[in-house]
């Protein structure tokens, strides 16, 4: 048996985009962003909303990112 996948125009557009030099260049830097997102989620509880509502979620995001940035600043200061 075999299967044939019929791709939509959106799939074909995305496939062509992923073959562009711009996409290839940006993909090289993705690991840095993914590592930071993983830290936010695993070490700082960013994977679960603490309260409901858009404002509360934005507040949680801002405070979590602030804490991670402060941690990074302290690391850089201590390296000097």
Backbone as JSON Lines, residues from 0, in Angstrom:
{"i":0,"aa":"X","n":[0.84,-1.19,0.0],"ca":[0.0,0.0,0.0],"c":[0.88,1.24,0.0]}
{"i":1,"aa":"X","n":[0.3,2.33,-0.42],"ca":[1.0,3.6,-0.42],"c":[-0.02,4.71,-0.21]}
{"i":2,"aa":"X","n":[0.48,5.85,0.18],"ca":[-0.41,7.0,0.38],"c":[0.14,8.19,-0.37]}
{"i":3,"aa":"X","n":[-0.75,9.05,-0.78],"ca":[-0.38,10.26,-1.5],"c":[-0.93,11.44,-0.71]}
{"i":4,"aa":"X","n":[-0.08,12.41,-0.45],"ca":[-0.51,13.6,0.26],"c":[-0.73,14.72,-0.75]}
{"i":5,"aa":"X","n":[-1.92,15.28,-0.71],"ca":[-2.23,16.41,-1.57],"c":[-2.06,17.67,-0.73]}
{"i":6,"aa":"X","n":[-1.11,18.49,-1.11],"ca":[-0.81,19.68,-0.32],"c":[-1.62,20.87,-0.82]}
{"i":7,"aa":"X","n":[-2.07,21.67,0.13],"ca":[-2.82,22.87,-0.23],"c":[-1.85,23.96,-0.67]}
{"i":8,"aa":"X","n":[-2.4,25.04,-1.17],"ca":[-1.56,26.18,-1.58],"c":[-0.79,26.74,-0.4]}
{"i":9,"aa":"X","n":[-1.42,26.73,0.79],"ca":[-0.72,27.23,1.98],"c":[0.49,26.37,2.3]}
{"i":10,"aa":"X","n":[0.35,25.06,2.19],"ca":[1.48,24.17,2.45],"c":[2.61,24.42,1.45]}
{"i":11,"aa":"X","n":[2.25,24.57,0.2],"ca":[3.27,24.81,-0.82],"c":[3.95,26.16,-0.62]}
{"i":12,"aa":"X","n":[3.2,27.17,-0.24],"ca":[3.78,28.49,0.04],"c":[4.78,28.39,1.19]}
{"i":13,"aa":"X","n":[4.4,27.69,2.28],"ca":[5.28,27.55,3.43],"c":[6.53,26.76,3.05]}
{"i":14,"aa":"X","n":[6.36,25.72,2.26],"ca":[7.52,24.92,1.83],"c":[8.5,25.77,1.04]}
{"i":15,"aa":"X","n":[7.99,26.58,0.12],"ca":[8.87,27.47,-0.66],"c":[9.54,28.51,0.24]}
{"i":16,"aa":"X","n":[8.79,29.03,1.2],"ca":[9.36,30.02,2.12],"c":[10.5,29.42,2.93]}
{"i":17,"aa":"X","n":[10.34,28.18,3.38],"ca":[11.37,27.54,4.19],"c":[12.63,27.25,3.39]}
{"i":18,"aa":"X","n":[12.56,27.3,2.1],"ca":[13.73,27.08,1.26],"c":[14.46,28.37,0.92]}
{"i":19,"aa":"X","n":[13.95,29.52,1.35],"ca":[14.58,30.8,1.04],"c":[15.81,31.03,1.92]}
{"i":20,"aa":"X","n":[16.78,31.8,1.45],"ca":[17.96,32.11,2.26],"c":[17.6,32.86,3.55]}
{"i":21,"aa":"X","n":[16.58,33.71,3.49],"ca":[16.17,34.46,4.7],"c":[15.72,33.49,5.79]}
{"i":22,"aa":"X","n":[14.88,32.54,5.44],"ca":[14.41,31.57,6.42],"c":[15.57,30.75,6.97]}
{"i":23,"aa":"X","n":[16.46,30.32,6.1],"ca":[17.6,29.51,6.53],"c":[18.47,30.27,7.52]}
{"i":24,"aa":"X","n":[18.67,31.56,7.27],"ca":[19.48,32.38,8.17],"c":[18.79,32.54,9.52]}
{"i":25,"aa":"X","n":[17.49,32.78,9.5],"ca":[16.76,32.95,10.75],"c":[16.69,31.64,11.54]}
{"i":26,"aa":"X","n":[16.61,30.53,10.86],"ca":[16.53,29.23,11.52],"c":[17.81,28.92,12.3]}
{"i":27,"aa":"X","n":[18.93,29.48,11.87],"ca":[20.2,29.27,12.58],"c":[20.18,29.86,13.98]}
{"i":28,"aa":"X","n":[19.35,30.86,14.21],"ca":[19.3,31.53,15.51],"c":[18.14,31.04,16.38]}
{"i":29,"aa":"X","n":[17.34,30.15,15.87],"ca":[16.15,29.7,16.59],"c":[16.5,29.0,17.9]}
{"i":30,"aa":"X","n":[17.6,28.26,17.94],"ca":[17.94,27.51,19.15],"c":[18.11,28.43,20.35]}
{"i":31,"aa":"X","n":[18.57,29.66,20.13],"ca":[18.73,30.6,21.23],"c":[17.39,30.98,21.83]}
{"i":32,"aa":"X","n":[16.43,31.23,20.96],"ca":[15.1,31.62,21.4],"c":[14.41,30.46,22.09]}
{"i":33,"aa":"X","n":[14.55,29.27,21.53],"ca":[13.92,28.09,22.12],"c":[14.5,27.8,23.51]}
{"i":34,"aa":"X","n":[15.79,28.01,23.69],"ca":[16.4,27.79,25.0],"c":[15.85,28.76,26.03]}
{"i":35,"aa":"X","n":[15.68,30.01,25.64],"ca":[15.13,31.01,26.56],"c":[13.68,30.69,26.89]}
{"i":36,"aa":"X","n":[12.9,30.28,25.89],"ca":[11.5,29.9,26.15],"c":[11.43,28.7,27.09]}
{"i":37,"aa":"X","n":[12.32,27.75,26.92],"ca":[12.34,26.57,27.79],"c":[12.67,26.98,29.22]}
{"i":38,"aa":"X","n":[13.61,27.89,29.4],"ca":[13.94,28.37,30.74],"c":[12.74,29.05,31.38]}
{"i":39,"aa":"X","n":[12.06,29.9,30.63],"ca":[10.88,30.59,31.16],"c":[9.82,29.59,31.6]}
{"i":40,"aa":"X","n":[9.61,28.56,30.81],"ca":[8.55,27.6,31.11],"c":[8.94,26.63,32.22]}
{"i":41,"aa":"X","n":[10.15,26.09,32.18],"ca":[10.52,25.03,33.1],"c":[10.98,25.54,34.46]}
{"i":42,"aa":"X","n":[11.71,26.63,34.48],"ca":[12.28,27.12,35.74],"c":[11.49,28.23,36.39]}
{"i":43,"aa":"X","n":[10.64,28.91,35.62],"ca":[9.97,30.09,36.15],"c":[8.45,30.02,36.05]}
{"i":44,"aa":"X","n":[7.9,28.87,35.74],"ca":[6.46,28.67,35.76],"c":[5.67,29.39,34.69]}
{"i":45,"aa":"X","n":[6.3,29.7,33.58],"ca":[5.62,30.44,32.51],"c":[4.69,29.56,31.69]}
{"i":46,"aa":"X","n":[4.71,28.25,31.95],"ca":[3.87,27.34,31.17],"c":[2.43,27.3,31.66]}
{"i":47,"aa":"X","n":[2.17,27.81,32.86],"ca":[0.83,27.77,33.44],"c":[0.41,29.18,33.82]}
{"i":48,"aa":"X","n":[-0.77,29.57,33.39],"ca":[-1.3,30.89,33.76],"c":[-1.71,30.85,35.23]}
{"i":49,"aa":"X","n":[-1.29,31.83,35.99],"ca":[-1.61,31.89,37.41],"c":[-2.98,32.49,37.67]}
{"i":50,"aa":"X","n":[-3.47,33.27,36.74],"ca":[-4.78,33.92,36.89],"c":[-5.43,34.01,35.51]}
{"i":51,"aa":"X","n":[-6.72,34.25,35.51],"ca":[-7.42,34.35,34.22],"c":[-7.49,35.79,33.76]}
{"i":52,"aa":"X","n":[-7.71,35.96,32.48],"ca":[-7.84,37.29,31.91],"c":[-6.56,37.73,31.21]}
{"i":53,"aa":"X","n":[-6.75,38.5,30.16],"ca":[-5.62,38.95,29.36],"c":[-4.66,39.83,30.17]}
{"i":54,"aa":"X","n":[-5.19,40.75,30.97],"ca":[-4.33,41.63,31.76],"c":[-3.46,40.83,32.71]}
{"i":55,"aa":"X","n":[-4.06,39.86,33.4],"ca":[-3.29,39.05,34.34],"c":[-2.23,38.21,33.65]}
{"i":56,"aa":"X","n":[-2.55,37.73,32.46],"ca":[-1.56,36.95,31.72],"c":[-0.42,37.84,31.24]}
{"i":57,"aa":"X","n":[-0.74,39.06,30.81],"ca":[0.31,40.0,30.41],"c":[1.17,40.38,31.61]}
{"i":58,"aa":"X","n":[0.55,40.55,32.77],"ca":[1.3,40.88,33.98],"c":[2.23,39.73,34.37]}
{"i":59,"aa":"X","n":[1.74,38.51,34.28],"ca":[2.59,37.35,34.58],"c":[3.76,37.28,33.61]}
{"i":60,"aa":"X","n":[3.5,37.52,32.34],"ca":[4.57,37.49,31.34],"c":[5.61,38.56,31.64]}
{"i":61,"aa":"X","n":[5.15,39.77,31.94],"ca":[6.08,40.87,32.2],"c":[6.93,40.6,33.43]}
{"i":62,"aa":"X","n":[6.32,40.12,34.51],"ca":[7.1,39.88,35.73],"c":[8.05,38.7,35.57]}
{"i":63,"aa":"X","n":[7.62,37.67,34.85],"ca":[8.49,36.52,34.62],"c":[9.7,36.91,33.79]}
{"i":64,"aa":"X","n":[9.46,37.65,32.72],"ca":[10.56,38.09,31.86],"c":[11.47,39.05,32.6]}
{"i":65,"aa":"X","n":[10.9,39.92,33.43],"ca":[11.71,40.83,34.24],"c":[12.63,40.04,35.18]}
{"i":66,"aa":"X","n":[12.08,39.01,35.82],"ca":[12.89,38.2,36.73],"c":[14.03,37.51,36.0]}
{"i":67,"aa":"X","n":[13.76,36.97,34.83],"ca":[14.8,36.29,34.05],"c":[15.86,37.29,33.6]}
{"i":68,"aa":"X","n":[15.44,38.48,33.19],"ca":[16.4,39.51,32.79],"c":[17.26,39.95,33.96]}
{"i":69,"aa":"X","n":[16.66,40.1,35.14],"ca":[17.44,40.48,36.32],"c":[18.45,39.39,36.67]}
{"i":70,"aa":"X","n":[18.04,38.15,36.55],"ca":[18.95,37.04,36.8],"c":[20.14,37.09,35.84]}
{"i":71,"aa":"X","n":[19.87,37.4,34.58],"ca":[20.93,37.51,33.57],"c":[21.86,38.68,33.88]}
{"i":72,"aa":"X","n":[21.29,39.8,34.28],"ca":[22.09,40.98,34.63],"c":[23.01,40.66,35.8]}
{"i":73,"aa":"X","n":[22.48,39.99,36.82],"ca":[23.3,39.64,37.98],"c":[24.43,38.69,37.58]}
{"i":74,"aa":"X","n":[24.15,37.77,36.68],"ca":[25.19,36.86,36.2],"c":[26.3,37.63,35.49]}
{"i":75,"aa":"X","n":[25.91,38.58,34.65],"ca":[26.9,39.38,33.92],"c":[27.71,40.27,34.87]}
{"i":76,"aa":"X","n":[27.07,40.83,35.88],"ca":[27.78,41.67,36.85],"c":[28.8,40.84,37.63]}
{"i":77,"aa":"X","n":[28.41,39.64,38.03],"ca":[29.31,38.79,38.82],"c":[30.47,38.24,38.0]}
{"i":78,"aa":"X","n":[30.38,38.26,36.69],"ca":[31.48,37.79,35.85],"c":[32.6,38.8,35.77]}
{"i":79,"aa":"X","n":[32.34,40.05,36.07],"ca":[33.36,41.1,35.95],"c":[34.36,41.06,37.06]}
